[in-house]
Amino acid sequence: MNAKRKKAESLVYNVMDALDKTKSMSGYYKKLFSTMNDKQFEKYISRKFPFRFQTRVFKIEPSFVEIEKAAKILNIPIMEKIEFPYIYENDKGEAVTSKPAIVGYLHLKKMKQFLTKKNSISTDIANRNNRTGLLLGHDKNGIMSDRELESMTVNGLDNSIDEFIRARADSPKAKQSMYNTISTLGYVSKEDIEEDPIDVTSKNLLNVYMLGSHLNTNLINIGNTTPQTIENRTISRRER
């Protein structure tokens, strides 16, 4: 047995003994490792999750104190102070700090958005799908994800949702109205943007699908009549 293996085994036994007063877990691994040569041992610990801690009701149930003791052996911080700059800042601009709190580490792959070198932004919103109104190609970075919408819903940001899913999304008339107001006044308010139920590309698409399925809805239809039909009738009367 080489020195590195001896050190690794010692670490495993110490952690298991900190979690298990009966020392049955360390006994299990001592017996398991005794049957392995150095090459087999290296292969075993190179697996993704080589170690398993088996609990036993009323006998092997680690308390928080024991878990904290094992974490200290592995040099893993469980309790940390968390800063909440979005809740409070003092006169010096320093964020409020919480009392030591339990911190958990998730073994999850970071999303692309977290990697600065992978980030990219859209500078144009002209490239769209004519049917759905969704951005395409290089412009698709400007699409709002369902998770972002859920987050705003949870936080009660109803006005923000209305802005992002209408004037900033697939409502061409509302978008043009917003741009015109900004060009004229330098700013825009939600009240300045005229809302028209018909002025939503995706809603019109859904309505077409529903009609194709022989289902009439009040999504944008008025009195079982589509807005396009009403508009055509109005034009025909004017022509007369």
Stockholm file with secondary structure:
# STOCKHOLM 1.0

chainA/1-240         MNAKRKKAESLVYNVMDALDKTKSMSGYYKKLFSTMNDKQFEKYISRKFPFRFQTRVFKIEPSFVEIEKAAKILNIPIMEKIEFPYIYENDKGEAVTSKPAIVGYLHLKKMKQFLTKKNSISTDIANRNNRTGLLLGHDKNGIMSDRELESMTVNGLDNSIDEFIRARADSPKAKQSMYNTISTLGYVSKEDIEEDPIDVTSKNLLNVYMLGSHLNTNLINIGNTTPQTIENRTISRRER
#=GR chainA/1-240 SS CCHHHHHHHHHHHHHHHHHCTTCHHHHHHHHHHHTCCHHHHHHHHTSSSCCCCCCBTTTBCCCHHHHHHHHHHTTCCCEECCEEEEEEECTTSCEEECSCEECCCCCCCCCGGGCGGGCCCCSCCCCBCTTTCCBCGGGGGGCCCHHHHHHHHHTTCHHHHHHHHTTTTTCHHHHHHHHHHHHHHSCCCGGGSCCCTTCCHHHHHHHHHHHHTTCCCSSSCBTTBCHHHHHHHHHHHHHC
#=GC SS_cons         CCHHHHHHHHHHHHHHHHHCTTCHHHHHHHHHHHTCCHHHHHHHHTSSSCCCCCCBTTTBCCCHHHHHHHHHHTTCCCEECCEEEEEEECTTSCEEECSCEECCCCCCCCCGGGCGGGCCCCSCCCCBCTTTCCBCGGGGGGCCCHHHHHHHHHTTCHHHHHHHHTTTTTCHHHHHHHHHHHHHHSCCCGGGSCCCTTCCHHHHHHHHHHHHTTCCCSSSCBTTBCHHHHHHHHHHHHHC
//
